[in-house]
Amino acid sequence: MPPQRATLVILTIRLPAAEAVKPRAIRIKAREQLPKPNPTRSKRARFCIPLSRPVSQFRKGLQSQKWYNPGIMRYADLSLQTHRAAPANARSQGQAWLIRAGYLSHGGQILALGERALARIRAFVQAPADLRQLGLSTLESAPEHYYPTPAGSHDLLFCPACGYAARAESAQFQKTAAPAETLAALEKVLTPDCATIESLAAFLGLPTRKTAKALMFISNTHPGDETTAAGPAANGAASHPASRFLFVVMRGDTVLSEAKLEALVGEFRLASADEIRAAGAVPGYASPIGIQNARIIVDDLIPASPNLVGGANQSGYHLRNSNYGRDYSPEIVADLAQAAPGDACIRCASALSATRAWILASAAGFDPEKILLALAEGHHDEKGLSLPAPVAPFDVYLMHVPGKTSETLPAAEELYQKLQAAGLSVLFDDRNERAGVKFNDADLVGCPIRITLGERGLGNGLIEVKRRSAGEVEQIALNQEFSHETFFG
């Protein structure tokens, strides 16, 4: 996953002059070297997470959500149940971490923690650029945006060279026209037991690109309702609006994309043998030449392919040198061919590649659940989730470590009241559990900031602050004033 391009904002907090404690600060590594503090100034604590959008703009969007509560929720309020082992039924690593962290049930249902993450996604993601700000590397075919992953629900074809992408069934590609030839006269030839393109090409010793294949369907659109995207008939050919019989002609080395055909004529089904005969054609040997009461539709490679071998509408025979325009006139000429990996990109002619992907956005809008899956796929490590700050379910994971000689819970209660007053959303882990259990759960849940209050730190007036994506811990004063900008710039 490429790193986010964001400006690092550093907030300085002046400690009270009477503060006797000199906190030991361990700086968090960033993409740019932090400046050294001026020794003539007071001691300062530094901590921040870079954001790619102004905090005020994001929080305004959050506050418009009915669910939004900038305050605190205790661990028990979420009925949060984490899991140490990966579920066997997870379809991807990201989904496995969402289940382990308590965002999803084993059956895939969204749990309370997941609902909070989805609500924050809805508030933050308002434009495709926001997906990139969240570190999601996507492919685009407006209005759709895809996240490539082997666990994806759709097949895509894309160009690594120029970025072109589309669903496999509707992708376009550059087609290779046949060399120019003088149009030859039609010739009927005996072709016994050649009801397929492969058997016909083998029998005549021709490449499949020198053949024409016929495919026949029945439109589900009732007569009089036909409205196609292709507009008027091609080459002035007569239209047959009352006919539901579709006669499609493809070059023998291409495959029909049913999605492209449906985009032209609406829903359809295969024609039966009886329906084919009723239209004047012969199954296995069909030809558009002389056919009646049919809508003839040809792939746009057919006009650039002269002298093809096609059916003769007579069992056991084919016609050599059939030609578009001279021998038959179609109603529609359009791109009907299915693209495949290795085909030439429609934009730059580089070879297309295949992948699976989730659709994160379409004409209907953004899909928050798929975006959450994509975020989990791209933002996790060996310990758990590491969601970007704008879409994590909480800003802060606050935990206290039970003391051996003094109570830490009362001070933690006061701290989360201060964080609440500062407008931060906090998941407060107030369980009477060992520190290791809480650290593990904090890493699993993946909130951007973890604040720990322990017995030793309390005695020194300090709390530990750790960024989920960093290994270093910073100690800052417990009694200072906090704000959202303290942690997020």
N, C-alpha and C positions, 0 to 999 in steps of 0.2 A: 504494500500500500504506500503510495507516495506521501511524503510528509505534507502537512498543511502549511500553506504559505500564509503566515499571519505575523502581525507585529507584536513583539513582546513588550508588554506594559508592566512597569515596575512601580509598585506603590510603596512609599516609605511611610513608616509609622513612628512618630517620635514617642519614646517612652517617657514616663513621668520622671522629673528631675530627682525626686526623692527615692526612685526605685533603687534598691540596694543590690538587686540581683543583676548580674551581667550574663545574659543568656548566651549559650554557645550556639552559634548559627551555622548550620551546614547548608550551603547554598545549593539550590537545585540547578543542575546543568541545563543550559539552554542552547539554542542554535547560535546565539551571539554571547560573547563573553560579558558577564556583568561587570560594570565599572567598580573599581575598588572604592570603599567608603573614604570620605575625607576625614582624616584623624582629628581635625579641629572641630568636627561636628559631634553631636550627641550620638550615642549608640543607636542603631536602627535595625529593625527586623525587616527582612524583605521576603515576600512570597507572592507569586502570581501565576496564573495560567493564561496564556494568550487566547484571545477570542477573535474571531474573524468578523464579528458584527458588533456594533455598539451595544453595551449592556442595556442601556435605557430602551433601545428599540426592541430588543428581545423580550425584556421583562414586561413591556407594555403589551406585547402579543400574548404573553403568558397570562396576564391579569384579565384579558378578555375571555379566557376560558372559564367555564362554570366550575370546573374541578379545582381550579388553582387555589392553593393555600400555601403561602410562602413560609409557613411555620413548620412545626415539628410533628413527626409521627414516630411513635415508639415501634420497636421491632415487633412486639406482640400485636399491635394494631393491624399489621398487614397479614397476620397469620403466616408469616414468611417461613418457608421450609426449604432449606438448601440441601443439596445432595452431594456426597463425596464422589460417587461413581457416575460415569457417563451413562445415560440411558441407552439401551440396546436398540431402541426403535427410532433414534434421531436420524434425520435425513441428511444432516450436515453438521459440521463442527460448531457453527454458530448456533444452530437450534439446540444442540446438546448443552452448550453453555447457558443458554436461556432457561433450559429446564433445570439444570443444576443450580442456577442462581435464584430460581423461584419466580421467574417472569412468566413461564409457561408450565402447565401441567404436563405429565407424561403423555396425556392424550392430545396435547396441542392447544388446550384452552388457555386464553389469556387470563392471568391471575392479577391480583391487585397491583403488584409491582410493575407488571407489564402494562397495565392500564395507565399508570402514571407516565411511563416512558412514551407510550403512544400519544398521550395528551401533549407532552412536551414536543414530540415530533410534529404534531399538527400545528402547534403554535410557531415552531421555528421554520419549518420547510414551507416557504411560500413561492419559491421559484426554483427552477432547475439548478441555478448557481448555488443554492443552499446545499444541495447534495454534495457538490464538490467541496464546499466549506466544511462539511462533516467528514471529509476524507474518503468519500465514495468515488471510486473510479468507474465511470459509467460509459456506456455506448448510447448513441442517440440516433433516433429516426423520428423526427418531430411528427406528432406530439409525444411520442413514446421515448422513455429513457430506461435503459436496461442495466442490470448489474450482473456481469458475467460470473457464473459459478457452476461447477459440475452438478450441483443440486438444483439448478434452475428448472423452471416449469415450462420453458419455451425454447425451441431451437432457433438459433440465430446464425446468420451469415454476416461476416464483417470483414473489412479491409484493414489490415494492420498498417498499411502505408498511408492512407488518407483519412481513415476513421469512418468511412461509410458503414452503415449497419442497417439491418432490416430483419424482420422475421423471415425464417427460411422459406416459408411458403409464398411470400410476396416479394422477395429480394429480386432486384434486377441485375442483369449482367450484360457484358458486351458479347454479342453473338457473331459468329464467323459466317459471312455470306459465302456461297459457292462461287467458284470461278465463272465468269461470264461465258455463255454458250449461245450458239444459234439455236432458236427453237426448232426442234425436230417434230416430224409428224407422229401423231398417235399410232401406236402399234399394239394390237392385242396379242398377248403371248400366253401359252399354256403354262400354268403354274400349279400342278397338282399337289395337294396336301401342304399348301403354303398359306395358312390362315393367320400366321404371325409375321411380324416384321423380320425377326431373326431367321425364320425358316425361308422367307422370301429372299432375303439378301444372300443367304447361303446358297440357295438354289440357282440364283442368277449370277452369283459371283460378284456382287456389288457391295460397297460399304453401305451401312444403314443410312448415311446422310444422303444417299441418292434415292431414298424411298419416301413415300408420304403415308402417314398412318391416319386412319379414320377412327374417331371416337364419337359415339352417339349417346345423347341424353334426352331426357324429357324435362322441360322446365316446369317448376311448380307454380309459376306465375300464370294466372288465368288469361285467356285471350282478351285483348283489349287493355290489359294492365301493363304491358311490356314497356318499361322505361330503362334504358341501359346507359351506362356511363360512356359508351362509345359514340353516342350521337347518331347522325345520319348514316345511311349505308355507305360503305366504302366504294370508291370508283363508280358511284352512281348506280350500284346494283339495286335491284328491286328488293324491297323489304317484305317480309311475311309476318306482319304483326299478329295474325291469327294463329300462327303455327307455334306449337309448344315443342316440336321436334328440333333438337339442336344437333347439327352435323359439324363436328370440330375437326380441322385438318392440322396436323403437326408434322414437322419433318421427322423422319424415322429415328434420328439419333437424339431426339429431345423427349422430355417427359412433361406431360401436362401438369400445370399447377391448378388444382381444382379451386384454390382460394382466389386466384386471378380470374378464373372463369366466373366464379360466383359474384365477384365484384362487378362483372360486366352484365350478367343476365339474371342475377338473383339465385335463389335456391333451385337445385335440380336433382335428378336421380338418373341412374343408368337406364337406358332404353332396353326393353326386352327384345328377344329375337323376333317375336311377332310384331312388335312396334317398328322394328327396323325393316322388316319385310313390307309392312303396310306403307312405309314411306318410299318404297321402290328400291331399297338397298338390299344387299345380301351380306349377312354376318360373315366376317372374315375376309370378304372381298368387296367391301363397300367403297363407293366412289361418289364424290360430290357432282360428278358430271352427269347431267340429266336428271338429277333427283328433284322431286316435286314437294311442295308444301313443307319446306324445311328452312330453318335459319342456318345458313352456312357461315361459320366463324373460323378464321384461320389465324395461326400464329404469324407474327410479323417477319419471321424468317422465311416463310413460304414464298413471298414475292421475290426474294433474293436467291431462290433455289430453282433453277430451270431444269426441265426434262426429268422429272421425278417419276419413279415407278409407283403407281397406285392401283387401287382396286378397279375392277371393270363392271361391278354389279352383276357378275355372273360367276357362279361357283367354279373354282378351278382355273380362273383366268385373272390376269392383271393387265393394266395398260402401261406401256412404256411411254415416256415423254409427255406426261400430263403437265400442264402449265397453268398457273394462276393467271386469271385475266382472259387468256385466249379460250380456255376450255370451260371455265366456270367463273362466276363472279360472286364473291362472298358479300355478306351483309356487313360483317365487322372484320377488321384487321387490327390485331392488338397483341401485346406481349402476353403470351399464355404459358411460356416455358418455365419449368421449375429450375432455379439455380442450384448449383452444387459446389462443394468445396473445390477449389482449384480453378473455377470459372473466372473470367476476367472481370474485375471491378467495373461497374458502370461509369465510375468517375475517372479512375486513373489507370485502369487495365491491369493493376496488380492482382495477384491471385487471392481469391476470397478464402477465408478460414471459417471454420464452424465452431460454435460453442453453445452451451446452455446458459440461460439467464433468467432472472426474475424481472418482471416489468414493474419498475418503481413508480412510473408516471405514464398516464395515457390521456386521451381526450377527456376522460371522465375525472381527471385530477390525480393527485398523489395517493399512493397506497401505503398508509402508515405501517401496516403489519409487515409488508414486504421490505420497507425501509428498515424496520427494526431487525428483521432477519439479516439484511445486508450489513447493517452496522455490527451485529454480533459476529458475522462472518469475518469482517475486516478489522474489528477492534477487540481482540482477545489475545491472551498469552497463556502460558502453561498454568497460571493461577486462577484465571477467570476472565470476566468481561472488563473492558476498559473503555466505556462509552464516552464520546465527546461531551464536554460540559453542557452545551445547550440542550441536549436531549437525554441526558442521564435522568433517572427518576427522581433523584435528590441531588442537591448541590454538595451536601456534606454527609458523610457517615461518621457520626459521633459515637465514640465508645469510651467507657471507663473500665479500668482494670481494677478489680477489687483489691483493696490493700490488706496487708498482713497485720499492721499495727494501727492503721487509721482508715476511716471511711472515705472513699472517693466519690460515692454516689451523690451526696448532697452538693458537692462542688460541681459535679457534672450536670446536675439539674439546673443550677444557677447559670452554667455556661450555655446550656441549650436555650434558656430564656433570653440570654443576651444575643445569641445567634438568631433567634426568632425575631427579636426586636430589630435586628439588622436587616431583616427581609430575606434571610436565607432559608431554603427548604432543607430540612435535616431529617435523616433517619437515625433515631437515637437508639442505640443498642445498649439498653440498661439491664441486660440479663446478668445473672450472677454466674457467669461462665469464665473459664480459663482464658487468658489472653490469647493463646494460640488459636482457640476456636473462633474468637471474635476476629482476629486478624485474617484467618482463612475466609470467613464469611464476608468480610469487608472486600477482600480481593475478588471473591466470586461475584458479588453484586455489582462492583465496578463503578461506584460513585467517584467523581473526579478528585474529591478531597477527602482524606481521612484525618480526623482529629482524635487524638488519644489523650486521655487524662489518667495518669497513674499516680501511685503513692509518692514516688520520688519526685516526679515533676511538680506535684501539688505542693510538696514541701519547699520547693524552690520557686514557686509561683510561675511555673512554666507548663505549657501544653506542647505536644508533638503534632506537627502538621506534615502530612505526606501527600504528595500528588500520586495518583494511582499509576500514572505512566512513568514515574521516576523511581529510582531506588533510594534516593537520599531523603532524610528526614530533617526538618527544620524545627527548632525549638523557639517559641515566641512567648511573650508575656501573657499570662492568663488575665490580668486585670486591665488590659488595654481595651479601647473601643473598637468594635468590629463593624465592618460594612461588607456589602457584596463585592466591592472593589478591592477589599483586602486580599481576597483569594483569586478573583477573576479579572482584575484590571479594569 
